[in-house]
Amino acid sequence: MTALNKQDTSELRRNIKQQRITIPVDQQMEAALAITEQLVRQRHYRSSQHIALYLPNRGEIDTRYLIEDAWLDKKSVYLPGLMPVLKNR
């Protein structure tokens, strides 16, 4: 297996993002529900009290269903905090 160089990786990410945002909203929602249903049945998820997730951006899998399930189960949900990118850093 060959390693991708930085340009190949950037192009691959750009292509995947472009494909992702073309998926119809109803299919995105269906996929998010299916993934949530699979995850909540997993032993590691059921036994966890702390869950780290993200909020979706531009066609990413919607994690709101999983967040809601975690809250109903009294789990702590952690989301990343984003800071602006500063020049000269």
C-alpha positions in Angstrom: 0.0 0.0 0.0 1.4 3.4 -0.9 1.2 6.5 1.1 -0.7 9.5 -0.2 1.2 12.7 -0.5 -0.3 16.0 0.9 -1.7 17.0 -2.5 -3.3 13.6 -3.1 -4.8 13.7 0.4 -6.2 17.2 -0.1 -7.7 16.2 -3.4 -9.2 13.1 -2.0 -10.8 15.0 0.9 -12.1 17.6 -1.5 -13.7 14.9 -3.7 -15.3 13.1 -0.8 -16.7 16.4 0.6 -18.1 17.2 -2.8 -19.8 13.8 -3.1 -21.1 14.0 0.5 -22.9 17.3 0.0 -24.7 16.0 -3.1 -26.5 13.3 -1.0 -30.1 14.2 -0.6 -31.2 15.4 2.9 -33.6 12.5 3.3 -30.9 10.0 2.6 -28.5 11.8 5.0 -31.2 11.6 7.7 -31.9 7.9 7.0 -28.2 7.1 7.2 -27.8 9.1 10.5 -30.7 7.2 12.0 -29.4 3.8 10.9 -25.9 4.6 12.3 -27.4 5.8 15.6 -29.5 2.6 15.9 -26.3 0.5 15.3 -24.2 2.5 17.8 -26.7 2.5 20.6 -26.7 -1.3 20.5 -22.9 -1.5 21.0 -21.6 -2.7 24.3 -19.1 0.0 24.6 -21.7 2.7 23.9 -24.2 1.2 26.4 -21.5 1.0 29.2 -20.1 4.5 28.6 -21.1 7.5 30.6 -19.1 10.0 28.6 -19.4 10.4 24.9 -17.4 12.7 22.6 -19.1 13.7 19.4 -19.2 16.6 16.9 -21.9 18.7 15.3 -22.2 18.0 11.6 -20.9 20.3 8.9 -21.8 20.3 5.2 -23.2 16.8 4.7 -21.5 15.0 7.5 -23.4 12.4 9.4 -25.8 14.1 11.7 -25.0 13.2 15.3 -28.1 14.9 16.9 -30.0 11.6 17.2 -27.0 10.1 19.1 -26.7 13.2 21.3 -30.4 13.0 22.2 -30.1 9.3 23.0 -27.1 9.9 25.2 -28.8 12.7 27.1 -31.9 10.4 27.6 -29.5 7.8 29.1 -28.0 10.5 31.3 -24.6 10.3 29.6 -22.3 13.3 29.4 -21.8 14.5 25.9 -18.7 16.5 24.9 -18.3 18.6 21.8 -15.1 20.1 20.5 -14.6 23.8 21.0 -13.3 25.6 17.9 -11.1 28.6 17.9 -10.3 30.8 15.0 -7.1 30.2 13.2 -4.6 32.9 13.9 -1.7 33.8 11.5 1.8 33.5 12.8 0.9 30.5 15.0 
